[in-house]
Amino acid sequence: MVSSRPRQAPGRRPATDLGAIERAAFRLFAVRGFEETTVDAIAEAAGIGRRTLFRYYPSKNDIPWGQFEAGLAHLRAFLRATPLDIPVHRAVHQAVLDFNHLDEAAIPQHRERMRLLLTTPALQAHSALKYAAWRAVIADYTAERYGLSPHDLLPRTVGHVSLGMALSAYEQWLDTEDASLPALLDAALAGLRHHLCEEPA
């Protein structure tokens, strides 16, 4: 559930772009483990200072999430651009598939990223905040389409259910080396229609 769309902070030399920091961090995580890897070690491996690293990522816990905020902005824009004649379940379905679209070359790194996020106890509290932000985008869209508040039961439910479906697909993907993530997400999200009592589209 992490957008892999690349984004480089403006005004920085390529050696210290966001991707370079992530690659350095993941190399260290693989060798030392997440909890034993320090911010100083990541900064040194990326060839930058500690203060520079914190300009890119507020904390070590944010590094595995990559460009999550940019991904959320794209998710929100995708939903807003969806024609209103498309049922809500189909709009959310399509948006989640788009959010999780990967270039072929990015798949190995994404597997590593998601395995870290889903299996590292030290990241779970931070992940809960990220998941809440993701659900809020879905809930806001659902509420707008149905003329409800995002805090009403239906929008909340759609946010939770769609996230649960996506995470189930990711868990299956991580357990099956040759599985197709888009196919798993597509199959999992197909059930969203039943939660919204909408006709197939």
C-alpha positions as CSV (number, residue, x, y, z in Angstrom):
1,M,0.0,0.0,0.0
2,V,2.9,2.3,-0.7
3,S,3.1,4.3,-3.8
4,S,6.3,3.7,-5.7
5,R,6.0,6.8,-7.9
6,P,9.5,8.5,-7.9
7,R,9.8,12.0,-6.7
8,Q,12.9,14.0,-6.2
9,A,13.0,17.0,-3.8
10,P,13.8,20.2,-5.7
11,G,17.3,21.8,-5.6
12,R,19.2,18.7,-4.4
13,R,22.0,16.9,-6.2
14,P,21.1,13.5,-7.6
15,A,23.4,11.7,-5.2
16,T,21.1,12.7,-2.3
17,D,17.7,12.2,-4.0
18,L,15.0,10.3,-2.2
19,G,15.6,7.1,-4.1
20,A,19.2,7.1,-3.1
21,I,18.4,7.4,0.6
22,E,15.9,4.6,0.4
23,R,18.3,2.3,-1.4
24,A,21.0,3.0,1.2
25,A,18.5,2.4,4.0
26,F,17.2,-0.8,2.6
27,R,20.7,-2.2,2.1
28,L,21.4,-1.6,5.8
29,F,18.0,-2.9,6.9
30,A,18.7,-6.2,5.0
31,V,22.1,-6.6,6.8
32,R,21.4,-5.2,10.3
33,G,17.7,-5.3,10.7
34,F,15.4,-2.3,10.9
35,E,15.7,-1.7,14.6
36,E,19.5,-2.0,14.7
37,T,20.0,0.5,11.8
38,T,20.6,4.0,13.0
39,V,19.7,7.3,11.2
40,D,23.4,8.2,11.3
41,A,24.3,5.0,9.5
42,I,21.7,5.6,6.8
43,A,22.9,9.2,6.3
44,E,26.5,8.0,6.1
45,A,25.6,5.3,3.6
46,A,23.7,7.8,1.5
47,G,26.6,10.3,1.6
48,I,24.6,13.0,3.4
49,G,24.4,14.6,6.8
50,R,21.9,13.7,9.5
51,R,20.2,17.0,9.2
52,T,19.9,16.6,5.4
53,L,18.3,13.2,5.8
54,F,15.7,14.7,8.1
55,R,14.8,17.3,5.5
56,Y,13.7,14.3,3.3
57,Y,12.2,12.1,6.0
58,P,10.9,13.2,9.4
59,S,12.0,9.9,11.0
60,K,13.6,6.6,10.3
61,N,10.1,5.1,10.4
62,D,9.1,7.2,7.4
63,I,11.8,5.8,5.1
64,P,10.1,2.5,4.3
65,W,7.0,4.3,3.3
66,G,8.7,6.0,0.4
67,Q,6.7,8.8,-1.3
68,F,3.5,7.9,0.5
69,E,2.1,11.5,0.8
70,A,2.7,12.0,-2.9
71,G,0.9,8.7,-3.5
72,L,-2.1,9.9,-1.4
73,A,-2.3,13.1,-3.4
74,H,-2.4,11.1,-6.6
75,L,-5.0,8.7,-5.2
76,R,-7.2,11.7,-4.2
77,A,-6.8,13.3,-7.7
78,F,-7.5,10.0,-9.4
79,L,-10.8,9.6,-7.5
80,R,-11.8,13.2,-8.1
81,A,-11.2,12.7,-11.9
82,T,-13.4,9.5,-12.0
83,P,-16.6,10.1,-13.9
84,L,-19.7,10.2,-11.7
85,D,-21.5,7.6,-13.7
86,I,-19.0,5.0,-12.5
87,P,-20.3,3.2,-9.3
88,V,-18.4,4.0,-6.1
89,H,-17.2,0.4,-5.7
90,R,-15.7,0.4,-9.2
91,A,-14.2,3.9,-8.7
92,V,-12.4,2.8,-5.5
93,H,-11.4,-0.5,-7.1
94,Q,-9.8,1.3,-10.0
95,A,-8.1,3.9,-7.8
96,V,-6.5,1.2,-5.6
97,L,-5.2,-0.6,-8.6
98,D,-3.7,2.6,-9.9
99,F,-2.2,3.5,-6.5
100,N,-0.5,0.1,-6.4
101,H,0.7,0.1,-10.0
102,L,4.4,-0.8,-10.4
103,D,6.9,-0.8,-13.2
104,E,8.4,-4.2,-13.7
105,A,11.8,-3.0,-12.5
106,A,10.3,-1.7,-9.2
107,I,8.8,-5.0,-8.1
108,P,11.7,-6.5,-6.2
109,Q,12.2,-3.4,-4.2
110,H,8.5,-3.1,-3.5
111,R,8.4,-6.7,-2.2
112,E,11.2,-5.8,0.2
113,R,9.5,-2.7,1.2
114,M,6.1,-4.3,1.9
115,R,7.7,-7.3,3.7
116,L,9.4,-4.8,6.0
117,L,6.3,-2.8,6.6
118,L,4.0,-5.8,7.3
119,T,6.4,-7.9,9.4
120,T,8.4,-5.4,11.5
121,P,6.9,-4.9,15.0
122,A,8.7,-1.6,15.5
123,L,6.9,-0.1,12.5
124,Q,3.3,-1.1,13.3
125,A,2.3,2.0,15.3
126,H,3.7,4.3,12.6
127,S,2.0,2.2,10.0
128,A,-1.4,2.7,11.7
129,L,-1.1,6.4,11.1
130,K,-0.3,5.9,7.4
131,Y,-3.2,3.5,7.0
132,A,-5.6,6.0,8.7
133,A,-4.5,8.7,6.2
134,W,-5.1,6.2,3.3
135,R,-8.5,5.3,4.6
136,A,-9.4,8.9,5.0
137,V,-9.0,9.5,1.3
138,I,-11.3,6.7,0.5
139,A,-13.8,7.7,3.1
140,D,-13.8,11.4,1.9
141,Y,-14.5,10.3,-1.6
142,T,-17.3,7.8,-0.6
143,A,-18.9,10.4,1.6
144,E,-18.9,13.0,-1.2
145,R,-20.5,10.5,-3.6
146,Y,-23.2,9.6,-1.2
147,G,-23.8,13.0,0.3
148,L,-22.6,11.8,3.7
149,S,-20.0,12.9,6.3
150,P,-16.7,11.1,6.1
151,H,-17.3,10.2,9.8
152,D,-20.6,8.3,8.9
153,L,-20.6,4.6,9.1
154,L,-20.7,3.8,5.4
155,P,-17.6,5.9,4.4
156,R,-15.7,4.6,7.4
157,T,-16.6,1.1,6.4
158,V,-15.6,1.5,2.8
159,G,-12.2,2.9,3.9
160,H,-11.6,0.0,6.3
161,V,-12.9,-2.7,4.0
162,S,-10.9,-1.6,0.9
163,L,-7.7,-1.3,3.0
164,G,-8.3,-4.8,4.4
165,M,-8.8,-6.2,1.0
166,A,-5.7,-4.6,-0.3
167,L,-3.6,-5.8,2.6
168,S,-4.9,-9.3,2.2
169,A,-3.8,-9.2,-1.4
170,Y,-0.3,-8.0,-0.4
171,E,0.1,-10.7,2.2
172,Q,-0.8,-13.3,-0.4
173,W,1.6,-11.7,-2.8
174,L,4.5,-11.8,-0.3
175,D,3.7,-15.5,0.4
176,T,3.7,-16.5,-3.3
177,E,6.8,-15.6,-5.2
178,D,5.3,-15.9,-8.7
179,A,1.9,-14.3,-7.9
180,S,0.7,-11.2,-9.8
181,L,0.0,-8.3,-7.4
182,P,-2.5,-6.6,-9.8
183,A,-4.4,-9.9,-10.2
184,L,-4.6,-10.4,-6.5
185,L,-5.7,-6.8,-5.8
186,D,-8.3,-7.1,-8.6
187,A,-9.7,-10.3,-7.1
188,A,-9.7,-9.0,-3.6
189,L,-11.4,-5.7,-4.4
190,A,-14.1,-7.3,-6.5
191,G,-15.9,-8.0,-3.3
192,L,-16.3,-4.3,-2.5
193,R,-19.5,-4.1,-4.5
194,H,-21.3,-6.3,-2.0
195,H,-20.4,-3.9,0.9
196,L,-22.0,-1.0,-1.1
197,C,-25.0,-3.0,-2.4
198,E,-24.3,-1.7,-5.9
199,E,-25.0,-3.5,-9.2
200,P,-22.0,-4.9,-11.1
201,A,-20.4,-2.4,-13.6
